[in-house]
Amino acid sequence: MTMNWVKQKYDLVILAVATLLLVSNAAWIGMSRLEPEDIQAGPSAPKDNAIPPVNLDVIRQAEVLAAAPAKWKSPTDFPTGSPERGLLLVSRRYLLKDSKLIDPLAEGSEQLHPPITNEWLLVHELDYTDMNIRSKDSDGDGFSNLEEFQSQTNPTDFNKAPPSLNKLKLVSFKQVPFLLKFNSLSKEEITLKRENDKYSSAKAIINFSPEDWNIDNQKLANYFKQTIKGTKNEYKNKISKNELDITLLQKKAEILEKKLKEQRNDERKIKPKTEKAKKNASLIDETLKNLKKTSDDLIQATNLLETNKESLNLLNEVFPEETEGNISTNISITKILPSPKNPDFIQFENDGTQAALEIDREFQINFNSSGKTVFSQYLKLGNQIEGAPYKIVKYEPKPGPNGVNSSGDLSELIIQNIETGDSIILVYNKEANDPTSFGTFRSLLAGGDQDFTLKKGEEFTLKPDNRRLKLVDISATKADIRDVTTGDLFPVFPINSSSP
């Protein structure tokens, strides 16, 4: 009771003490003046009868304290987590858990709501006495306090939430059958080109279809000895035909020009706006069309003639003829290796003359998706299959007992998914199944009704953080989502799964 009175009258107590000190000091001064002068021996110095100044510092301090009395500190005046946060003159709060008293403020104390630490709850001023604190959403951002702890975000700040991807769930998974078939090698041409610093437009297509490209110098030399004469004769025949076509087209053009001149003369003689004039005008239009087509054909034939002449000159340059028009029998392939300029070329030398062979293949591919047959496509290496995320990356000829494009052919066409990077090997005339996978997802941040479907390899974003994400793989039990910016991979589990 006395202690409570002291607390309430703290300023009066200080004033009383100061007054007591002042009275005591005045009494001491008075007693000093009544002391007899003769009690001291020997001559005495003159006495100072001035009254010394009174020390009023204590009184002034008392006045200051009286004007602004001290206040007892509340728990919130102390740093968070400090022992003084307890109530004044009351011990710290203990919690009873599993028949044990736990002091949450003590260092190393048992966790009240594992895996959340006591310190994290205290730092963010969450009610650690609430047994449901882990599942509660303290800032209303859609994430529980446990999810905020796991992401190390602020559970009391709506604008600092975990990634929205953490609330994505897999609702369903399905696959759409996707059948691919390598039907045939529809074209295989080998082109002879100059192997200089820069490729010339001159080239010659030759009928050279080796079983593989593991050929040596002698094998290639023997091939040219057997075929180069026929190849040259083929180009000579093409040139002769081109020249004949040009001659015929020139004559046809002369006839049409003469005919057009006569029709123009008749036009001047005929009175306008008559039936005869209309008929003649129609004849002129027809002649002009024929003349235009003939001129175009003549240009095309002339260009083709020049191309064939260049090809023949290239063949003669690489494989010179003897004086009587016979092919030289001393064809000697001195070097053969992959061209450094083009991986699809074979570079070789014939008596010091450099040239190259370029392979040009075309493949027939069919595919069937969801029961819808797609027409055959004829594609080359590097081309993408229309309507499918695949491109042709490699061909490996493996002829069977009857060669290629026949029964027993084991040649392989390797295609690659441009979205996932996965490869599929298509064996000649055999179907390969690559089911396209789809997943339906639901964002729990959107109230549970925002389902959307993604195709494997598809990119997307999620609100509110709008991160660029990509579905890289999916099955009935898990989907793998990649953050496009950071490259981090996140698992997404079914909505009815117990997985985190």
PyMOL commands that set and color helices and strands:
alter all, ss='L'
color gray80, all
select helices_A, chain A and resi 2-8+10-33+37-39+57-67+75-77+83-85+118-123+145-151+164-167+217-269+275-318+444-446
alter helices_A, ss='H'
color red, helices_A
select strands_A, chain A and resi 95-97+100-102+168-176+178-194+203-206+333-338+345-350+353-369+372-373+377-379+390-396+412-417+423-427+431-433+436-443+451-455+459-462+467-474+479-483+489-492
alter strands_A, ss='S'
color yellow, strands_A
deselect
rebuild
show_as cartoon
